[in-house]
Amino acid sequence: MTFQALLTEKSDDGRIVSSVQILGEDRLPEGNVVVDVDWAGLNYKDALCLTGQGGLVRNYPHVAGIDFSGIVCDSSDSRYRPGDSVMLTGWRVGETHWGGYASRARVQADWLVPLPDGLSARDSMVIGTAGLTAMLAINRLEALGVRPPSGDVLVTGAAGGVGSIATALLHRLGFSVTALSGRPQHAAMLQSLGANAILDRAEFLAQPDKPLEPARFAAAIDCVGGAILGKLLRQIAYGGSVASLGNAAGIELDTNVLPFLLRGVNLLGIDSVMQPYDARIAAWSRLAGLFDFSAYEVNVEEVELADLPEKAAQILRGEIRGRVLVRPR
């Protein structure tokens, strides 16, 4: 048996090169469930893996793809049988374990979740890791009392996958959303997803820095980190919360204790990689009933396996909006 894969290799001179190849099934890594992959998504972390950045991939050759959906074709675990529709996000699949950029994947049953009722395999990857992370962030904010009457919610990196889906979800839940982006050409797209206001990144960062700044937002979902996260913490209202889930703008955090001591601001770390099964199921069930696929479809691009290396370079340059999908089969 053979399968098609986008194989990422490291040459003798250290270059990272990816190409579509036909491989024998004996090349698949260990696992107790084999899945025929229908759809996979392109995420920022995938781009790092395809370009060899961030130290995420330690062993080559490698197959990237941190999320995918498909049909079980073989299983030695009683929870899954051939023909079951499943999906996978996280667990460092696509980083330390071969991922979804192949027509077939072998993984551990513990990493899979059944496809929720009402979602197609494609739907699940339109949402993908990006949507799951956004939903987890909103769930955490709500658990700490953030509600539509609380005030505006800021979403940074709003034109990207996580940010755009977070904007759409917050709008569906009745929140007033301010979308922060460094790409003004996507303002109309963000407004169509429900953003009430668009805030230019350069304008936001150009405002004078103070230990505490005017309280503009009840909460925030920060997809980028760096200087933006440091500044927005100083603009959160009393008792508000910030869900931090990305570092495209850097891993450093320049802040002070006053937002926490004088305003009781909460900084929440959001991780979707090692999220427990029950929390995943709850988030996916909520997404299945909440997400407006028809409104978001204009922000979905389908590509071939061979296109992914160039798309990876584009997402690292901040040139991708919404979601990019690939159908390995």
C-alpha positions in Angstrom: 0.0 0.0 0.0 1.2 3.5 -0.8 0.1 7.0 0.0 0.8 10.5 -1.1 2.5 13.0 1.2 4.2 16.4 1.3 7.5 15.2 2.6 9.7 17.8 4.3 13.4 17.0 4.2 16.6 18.6 5.4 19.4 18.7 2.8 23.1 18.2 3.6 23.7 21.9 3.5 20.9 22.5 6.0 18.2 23.7 3.5 14.6 22.7 4.3 12.8 21.4 1.1 9.3 20.0 0.7 8.0 17.9 -2.2 5.0 15.7 -2.9 6.1 12.1 -2.9 4.5 8.6 -3.0 5.5 6.6 0.1 5.0 3.1 1.3 2.7 2.6 4.2 5.6 1.1 6.2 6.9 4.7 6.4 4.0 5.7 8.7 4.9 6.3 12.3 3.6 4.2 15.2 0.0 4.4 16.2 -3.2 2.4 16.7 -5.5 4.1 14.3 -5.0 4.7 10.6 -7.0 7.5 9.0 -7.6 8.3 5.3 -7.2 12.1 5.4 -9.9 14.1 3.6 -8.9 17.6 4.7 -6.1 19.5 6.5 -5.6 23.1 7.4 -2.6 25.5 7.1 -1.7 27.2 10.4 1.1 29.5 11.5 2.7 26.5 13.3 2.5 24.5 10.1 4.4 27.3 8.3 7.2 27.1 10.9 7.4 23.3 10.4 7.5 23.6 6.6 10.3 26.2 6.7 12.3 24.7 9.5 11.8 27.7 11.9 11.0 27.6 15.6 12.8 24.3 16.3 9.4 22.5 16.2 10.7 19.7 13.9 13.6 17.7 15.3 13.7 14.7 13.0 13.6 14.6 9.2 12.1 13.6 6.9 8.8 14.9 8.2 5.2 15.3 7.3 3.6 18.5 8.7 0.0 19.3 9.3 -1.2 19.9 12.8 -4.9 19.3 12.1 -6.8 17.0 9.8 -10.1 15.2 9.4 -11.0 12.0 7.6 -12.2 8.4 7.8 -10.8 5.6 9.9 -9.6 2.8 7.7 -8.0 0.6 10.4 -8.0 0.6 14.2 -6.8 -1.7 17.0 -8.5 0.6 19.5 -12.1 -0.3 20.5 -13.2 3.4 20.4 -12.9 3.7 16.7 -13.9 1.4 13.8 -13.3 1.6 10.0 -15.7 4.1 8.5 -15.8 6.4 11.6 -15.5 10.1 10.8 -12.8 11.7 13.0 -10.6 14.7 13.3 -7.4 15.6 15.1 -5.9 18.8 16.4 -2.8 19.3 18.6 -0.9 16.7 20.6 2.2 17.9 18.7 1.0 15.9 15.6 2.6 17.6 12.6 5.5 18.6 14.9 7.0 15.6 16.5 4.7 13.0 14.9 3.8 12.9 11.2 0.7 14.9 10.5 -2.1 15.7 8.0 -0.3 16.7 4.8 -0.7 13.2 3.5 -3.5 11.0 2.2 -3.0 8.7 5.1 -2.0 9.1 8.7 -1.3 6.8 11.6 -1.9 8.2 15.1 -2.9 7.3 18.6 -6.6 6.9 19.4 -6.3 9.2 22.4 -5.5 12.1 20.0 -8.7 11.8 18.0 -12.2 13.1 18.5 -15.3 12.0 16.6 -16.6 14.4 14.1 -19.5 16.3 15.8 -23.0 15.9 14.5 -23.8 18.5 11.8 -20.1 19.0 10.7 -18.6 17.7 7.5 -15.0 16.8 7.3 -14.4 20.0 5.4 -16.4 22.1 7.9 -14.2 20.8 10.7 -11.1 22.0 8.9 -12.6 25.4 8.0 -12.8 25.8 11.8 -9.7 23.7 12.5 -7.1 24.4 15.2 -7.8 28.1 14.7 -11.5 27.9 15.5 -10.9 25.4 18.4 -8.4 27.8 20.0 -10.8 30.8 19.5 -13.7 28.9 21.1 -11.5 27.8 24.1 -10.5 31.5 24.6 -14.2 32.6 24.5 -15.2 29.9 26.9 -12.5 31.0 29.4 -13.5 34.7 29.1 -17.1 33.8 29.7 -16.2 31.7 32.7 -14.7 34.8 34.3 -17.8 36.8 33.7 -17.3 38.5 30.4 -20.7 39.1 28.8 -21.9 41.3 25.9 -23.0 44.1 28.4 -19.5 44.2 29.8 -18.3 46.3 26.9 -16.1 46.0 23.8 -13.9 43.0 23.2 -10.6 43.6 21.3 -9.4 40.9 18.9 -5.8 41.4 17.7 -4.4 39.8 14.6 -8.0 39.8 13.5 -7.5 39.1 9.8 -5.7 35.8 10.5 -7.3 32.4 11.1 -7.8 32.5 14.8 -8.6 36.3 14.9 -11.2 36.2 12.1 -13.0 33.2 13.6 -12.9 34.8 17.0 -14.4 37.9 15.6 -17.2 35.9 13.9 -17.9 33.9 17.0 -18.0 36.9 19.3 -20.4 38.6 17.0 -22.7 35.6 16.9 -22.7 35.6 20.7 -23.8 39.3 20.8 -20.5 41.0 21.7 -19.3 44.3 20.4 -16.0 43.6 18.7 -13.1 45.8 17.9 -10.8 44.2 15.4 -7.1 45.2 15.5 -5.1 44.5 12.3 -2.0 45.7 10.5 -3.7 45.1 7.2 -6.3 47.8 6.4 -7.2 46.1 3.1 -9.1 43.5 5.1 -11.3 46.0 7.0 -14.4 45.2 4.9 -13.9 41.5 5.5 -13.7 42.0 9.2 -16.8 44.1 9.2 -18.7 41.4 7.3 -17.8 39.0 10.0 -19.3 41.3 12.6 -16.5 43.7 13.8 -18.1 46.9 15.1 -14.9 48.8 14.8 -11.5 48.4 13.0 -8.4 49.6 14.8 -5.1 50.1 12.9 -2.2 48.3 14.5 0.3 51.2 13.8 -2.2 53.7 15.3 -2.7 51.5 18.4 1.0 51.2 19.0 1.7 54.8 18.4 -0.4 56.0 21.3 1.8 57.2 24.2 2.7 54.5 26.7 1.7 54.9 30.3 1.7 52.5 33.2 -2.1 52.5 33.0 -4.0 53.8 30.0 -7.7 54.6 29.5 -9.8 51.5 30.0 -11.2 50.9 26.5 -12.0 47.2 26.5 -13.8 44.8 28.7 -11.7 41.9 27.4 -9.4 40.9 24.6 -8.4 37.9 22.6 -4.7 38.4 21.7 -3.4 36.3 18.7 0.0 38.0 18.3 1.8 38.7 21.6 4.8 41.0 21.8 4.3 44.7 22.2 0.6 44.6 21.3 -0.1 42.3 24.3 1.9 44.5 26.6 0.0 47.6 25.6 -3.5 46.2 25.5 -3.2 44.9 29.1 -3.0 48.6 30.2 -6.3 49.3 28.4 -8.5 46.6 30.0 -11.3 47.7 32.2 -11.6 46.8 35.9 -12.0 43.0 36.4 -11.5 42.3 32.7 -9.5 39.5 31.1 -7.1 38.9 28.2 -6.9 35.5 26.5 -3.3 35.1 25.2 -3.0 32.5 22.4 -0.3 33.5 19.9 3.2 34.9 19.5 3.5 36.0 15.8 4.6 39.4 17.0 7.1 38.0 19.5 7.4 36.1 22.8 8.5 39.0 25.0 6.0 40.7 27.3 6.7 44.3 28.4 4.2 45.2 31.1 3.9 46.2 34.7 1.9 45.1 37.7 -0.6 48.0 37.8 -3.2 46.5 35.5 -3.3 43.4 37.8 -3.1 45.3 41.1 -5.3 48.3 40.4 -7.8 46.9 37.9 -7.8 43.2 38.8 -7.0 42.3 35.1 -6.7 38.6 34.4 -4.1 37.3 31.8 -5.2 33.8 30.6 -3.0 31.4 28.7 -4.9 29.5 26.1 -3.5 26.1 24.9 -5.2 23.9 22.3 -2.4 21.4 21.9 -2.7 19.4 25.1 -6.4 20.2 25.9 -8.2 17.4 27.6 -10.7 15.3 25.7 -13.8 16.6 27.5 -12.9 20.2 26.9 -12.3 19.5 23.3 -15.7 17.8 22.9 -17.5 20.7 24.6 -15.8 23.3 22.4 -16.4 21.4 19.2 -20.0 20.8 20.1 -20.5 24.5 20.7 -18.7 25.4 17.5 -20.9 23.1 15.4 -24.0 25.0 16.5 -22.6 28.5 16.6 -20.2 29.0 13.6 -21.7 30.6 10.5 -20.0 28.7 7.6 -21.8 30.5 4.8 -20.7 33.9 6.1 -17.1 32.8 6.5 -16.7 30.9 3.2 -15.3 33.9 1.3 -12.3 33.7 3.6 -11.5 30.0 2.8 -8.9 29.1 0.1 -8.3 25.6 -1.1 -4.9 24.6 -2.4 -2.9 21.5 -3.5 -0.3 19.8 -1.4 2.4 21.2 -3.7 1.2 24.8 -3.0 1.7 24.6 0.7 5.4 25.6 0.9 4.6 28.9 -0.8 1.5 29.4 1.3 3.7 28.8 4.4 6.0 31.6 3.4 3.0 33.9 2.8 1.5 33.2 6.2 4.8 34.0 7.9 4.9 37.3 6.0 1.3 38.1 7.2 -0.1 37.8 3.7 -2.8 35.1 4.4 -6.3 36.0 5.6 -8.8 33.5 7.0 -8.2 29.8 6.4 -6.2 27.8 3.9 -7.4 24.1 3.3 -5.8 21.2 1.5 -7.3 18.0 0.4 -4.5 15.4 0.4 -6.6 12.7 -1.3 
